[in-house]
Amino acid sequence: MLASDEIAKRLREVRERIAQAAKRSARPPDAIRLVLASKTQPPDAIRAAYLAGARDFGENYVQEAASKRAELADLSEATWHFIGHLQSNKTRLAVRIFDIIQTLDTARLADAIARARPSPPMRVLIEVNVGGEASKSGIAADDVESLIAATRDRVEIAGLMTIPPPSESAAAARRYFAELRMLRERLAARSGLALSELSMGMTEDFEVAIEEGATLVRVGRAVFGERPK
Ligand SMILES: *Cc1c(COP(=O)(O)O)cnc(C)c1O
């Protein structure tokens, strides 16, 4: 892992870039929350970021997150986001250790989540596949409205999330981010839900995502360096 002061320095740089991107798009910088994607990073890397002011962490693997959280139980102000693919048999543990599940993409998974955590309902984002064929995960944009209708009574749907297909440049990702923003506007109007969160943008393209309306950016390598295998 990188030295703690290097993590702190990189965190400051990313925050500054977030502030600049917010300014360019006439958005208040505090409308954007930085979620540090900490998968495969050791607990000490997370602790270093926390001590430097980070509060939101995103993990992809339930078991890994559970053992890290046990080691980091003293980080009382941390918010934990699940950003990986959730298997139904991990749902019970997931609803215990995460504050929000960003990757809901089937009614079946919503059922499992609601059974594991009937009340208060689990806070979730719907993961949308805005890249069509090229994206591996998420529900098709056309199917999100019916997923909302089928699950809104059982989970708290706070907004949308996407992982666009890999593109050669941040500029190429812009249209996917814009697509998610417009989908959110349509669905908020039609469902009457606020759907206030838009989770999009990673190390390579978070500034473009902010310009397109991201409220949550998920950044790993820009802060932690390359991931240990
Ligand atoms: C790993 C991961 C990220 C962060 O990726 P970086 O390129 O390291 O910034 C963001 N979102 C998801 C869903 C991830 O799995």
The ligand as a Gaussian input file, in Angstrom:
#p B3LYP/6-31G(d) Opt

LIG

0 1
 C      -13.074000      -0.508000      -8.586000
 C      -14.299000       0.261000      -8.867000
 C      -14.270000       1.662000      -8.976000
 C      -13.008000       2.484000      -8.879000
 O      -12.158000       2.244000      -9.958000
 P      -10.804000       3.098000     -10.118000
 O      -10.510000       2.975000     -11.554000
 O       -9.796000       2.458000      -9.235000
 O      -11.115000       4.488000      -9.709000
 C      -15.476000       2.310000      -9.183000
 N      -16.640000       1.646000      -9.295000
 C      -16.695000       0.304000      -9.194000
 C      -18.010000      -0.358000      -9.310000
 C      -15.537000      -0.418000      -8.990000
 O      -15.618000      -1.752000      -8.922000

